[in-house]
Amino acid sequence: MRGKGIWSSMVEVPAAPARLWPRLQLRALFYRPRGDSPIKRLFIHLALWVACLIAVYPVLRVVTISLRPANKLLTTSLAIIPEDATLANYMELLFGRPGRPTEFYLWIWNSLVITVTTATIGLLLSATAAYAFSRFRFPGRNAGLIFLLSTQMFPAAMLLLPLFIMISRLGLINSYLGLVIAYSVTAVPFSIWMLKGYYDTIPRDLEEAALIDGASRLGVLWHIIRPLSTPALAIAFLFNFMSSWNEYIVARIILNKREMYTWPLGLWTFTEQYTVLWGKFAAASILVAVPVTLLFLYSSRWLISGLTLGGVKE
Amino acid sequence: MGALTPSLMIRSLGQVLGFVFAIAVVLALLEGYVYLLFFRRPRSLPSAVFARGVQSAIAILLVLLTLRFLDRMGLVADLVAAWGLTPVVTLPERLWDAWAALTPMPWRLILPPVAVLVLEAAIYLTGEPRPSRLGLAYVLVLPALVGISFLIIIPFLFEVRLAFSNMAMYTAQNPQFGLQYGIENFIKVFTGPVAKDATFFEVLGRTVLWTVINVSLHVTGGLILALLLNRSMRLRGLYRTILILPWAVPSTITAMAWRNEFDFRYGFFNILLRNAQQFFTDLAAQTQTLPLIYDLFNWLSQAIHPVPWRQDPTWAFISVVMTNVWLGIPFMMVVILGGLQSISQEYYEAAEIDGASKWQQFRHITLPLLRPVLVPATILGTVWTFNRFEVIYLVTQGGPQEKTDILVSSLYKAIFQFYRYGFSAAFALVIFLILLLWSIIYLRITRGLRGVYE
């Protein structure tokens, strides 16, 4: 083995003397992490290329289909860019046809309203409780924690029947509120669990110092914990947003009027009519997926840390 | 029809903002109520009479409102009727009607909360502070407690009651409750079909198979990719981003896209298989003179052929598993990668000095140190896979003949396709018990782990 510790520290020196630069660069070129041989590295890259291809190809296929003209939808061609590629599907979705306005914006709007409301309610009901579960010992705390953990174990489908009956007796079928209530069932306990994990990582010293200085517990909560927890609240919001944004199955039973559809339901109407509307389905998928995917990738670091806080750390 | 208009936007915003605002107001008043209970003590006898009087009146009203809510949901309707409680339970409603007759519309809604607020302020002013150690905890927990009671606890109790009823499509309005219905429902879960064709144990077996295959492939795939990525190399960030893609793209979209790829004629997999078959047929035609090689190509050209993904139960099951494996690997990869990065390099350097092989390093350093990440992730992954039926629903809809249904998707069908409400509630409780057993095991294991690693 080479003395890799020395090499890496030299490579990372930010401002090396000018005279040393050429030598250093040469060494950087031959610096081998963990001593992998070139052949091994080649195979690693090959394997990762194959994996990436598998990961990306199904998505690429959707792009392909979205670019096909209507008369070439049914083809056995595997070309990524189809012949006679056209943006007609996108145009029809975005601007509609004469005499037939597009429903696309309506579906996106419905989804947006429902999702943002759910995420807001999730935070409203959970933020303070998470702090209490993290900091206070009170009768009922352990029972509450076990209850919260077990809610992570059970599918929303478990409670779908009573919820459906309750929502329909409240007259909330085909309304935003019905779906918001159904989604909150998972959003609230999840947010508590995740935020509790976050508050656990904030050292208590800060609060204790403030308490010694004469602050009240409420004052501590407002002046110290609230500003510190903004990022965690943002993550919880984003999480609840993501999980209800993509939801299809519950939406299907609560909403059955076309003008109330969220985008997953709207997309499904394209695929229901067999192969005819594949192009529109694919174009709509791309239009929805691009912003959401970018948001996910951008925030994935925090999302993942949030998930491990809630799930993996007890 | 169908277009988004400004008036529609304003209407929908008004609806949800009103809802959120109403929740906030009710919660704030409740918080004030609980705060006064814990942190304020009446200063004199008259103020004590006033405060306790108002507080018990509000408490009674809250109880009555909850009862009325349960009654309207049909959760306790039969009990209320049987015990002659209807006049008591409908009291808040009759009060409200009288109130509504007196006051015009905006005031009708604005005045009651204001009145409660004024009463609370009066209690505050006529009292003196009292220290409370637990008060703050309960004040903080209250919103979640209220939310979870209405969102989870009441629906769950409702489900238990429904399991002991004969509620179905034609008895949805006035179901009968009784022990005999419950027994009948639970017997039907284990003996009859759970949706239309499939029986409970058949579906249970398939669910276990589905979970085991998926989770083991998720963990294996995620582990391999994480090990490949866990080194400094070029393009690492790019690989990582692309490999997360199946998780990042909305799963509804990818599941629907995969569903299209299983089309017999135009789906990707059959195109691929057909092309491969064509390729080997051509090869066989060209190598007819070479005995062994011809046999091989001939055999291949017959063995490889397009597959009826939608019609054949086995292939349909394989198609959903393929989709779900593709969807689930990135999550495991990311979790395991996080675990790998927290392992100090010094262990490996020490092992290399001692002459340990790569496999030995993996076996005796990587795996044990990954355990705290791997065990909870696997167990949670198991539960999620067990519960996750939207992939099945979107790709095969459980077909053909319910041969790709898992427990939760059968439950969904029993409720929303066959309207067997009482039966479905019993079925849901059975699934609940299975998951409860598993989560007890989970708690045991993680507790045990905590003991080991602390």
Interface residues (C-beta under 8 A of the other chain):
Chain A: M1 P33 R34 D36 R41 I44 H45 A47 L48 A51 C52 I54 A55 V56 P58 V59 R61 V62 I65 L74 T75 T76 L78 G96 R100 P101 T102 E103 Y105 L106 W109 N110 V113 I114 T117 T120 I121 L124 L125 S126 T128 A129 A130 Y131 A132 F133 F136 F138 P139 R141 G144 I146 F147 L149 S150 T151 Q152 M153 F154 P155 A157 M158 L159 L160 L161 P162 L163 F164 I165 M166 R169 L170 S175 Y176 L177 V180 I181 S184 V185 V188 P189 I192 R217 L218 W245 N246 E247 Y248 I249 I253 R258 E259 P264 L267 W268 T271 T275 W278 F281 A282 S285 V288 A289 V292 T293 F296 L297 S300 I304 L307 T308 G311 V312 E314
Chain B: M1 G2 A3 L4 L8 M9 S12 L13 Q15 V16 F19 V20 I23 A24 L27 R72 M73 G74 L134 L136 A137 Y138 V139 L140 V141 L142 P143 A144 L145 V146 G147 I148 L151 I152 I154 P155 F156 F158 E159 L162 L225 L228 L229 R231 S232 M233 L235 Y239 T241 I242 L243 I244 L245 P246 W247 A248 V249 P250 S251 T252 I253 T254 M256 A257 W258 R259 N260 E261 D263 R265 Y266 F268 I271 L272 R274 N275 W326 P330 V334 V335 G338 Y348 E352 P372 V373 P376 A377 L380 V383 F386 N387 R388 F389 E390 Y393 L394 V408 L411 Y412 I415 F416 Y421 S424 A425 A428 I431 F432 L435 L436 W438 S439 Y442 L443 T446 R450
